[in-house]
Amino acid sequence: MRRKLVVANRKMHGTIPDNRAFLEGLLEGTRDCRNSDYVVCFPHPYLYQAQSILTGTPIAWGGQNMSRHEAGPYTGSVSPGMLVELGCAYVIIGHSERRSRGHDSDNSVGERFQVAAKAGLKPIFCMGETLEEYEQGLTDLVTIRQLNAVIQQVGIKNLAQGILAYEPVWAIGTGKAASPEHAQSILHFLRGYLILKDPEVGENMRILYGGSLKAHNAAELFSMPDIDGGLVGGASLDTEEFVEICRAASSAGFPAA
Ligand code: PEP
């Protein structure tokens, strides 16, 4: 059985007091919701604060990106080892907001996956098609291309060290979420592709949906058999709404083994 996972992507938002209020509200609001897992991905300067508040709690934290290099003359970059030192268990890689601005190619996302996993982080590997690609019926082609770029670099067995997140670009920050049926059909397709390559990896892989996931659509999305949770941007800026999403995941989820 795959446990549900809800990941907050706080993007470039927050202040030290605001983060504290959010985390305290989240700890309180999920106290009795132990049937799923929760992760908060902060901008790098706030990871030390996350570590101070969340150490010893069931909530994990992570970065929103990292360098594909382990160390070196890369001004302004953050290495996987630095994230590990700050207690991160997760890191988002290949988010469309980074792919679309030319920072990340399919290939460099594969490299990031590899160095993140080597450092002991769980990469949350994002993939998804643009609106234009969606309208041209290219969703399957694009997501498989993005997935293969990572599999080619790390191998199918090592893919199991990460989490996949299907995030159609047209749904991110637009208020237009994919319907539960559409999200389910893509996640089912992706899982089927993985199962063909390695049944154990495919069956056990946690695959999230992301894109305008809100309190009002969370329960329906989480009721789909292949949707193992969500990656949540905008709605993670509102503590009450994010807590509601976590509660929906817990209601649809399973106790830890
Ligand atoms: C995201 O940025 O990963 C995301 C899913 O954003 P939103 O929930 O705001 O669509």
Residues whose N, C-alpha, C, O or C-beta is under 5 A from the ligand:
A	BS01	PEP	N9 A171 I172 G173 T174 G210 G211 S212 L213 L231 V232 G233 G234 A235
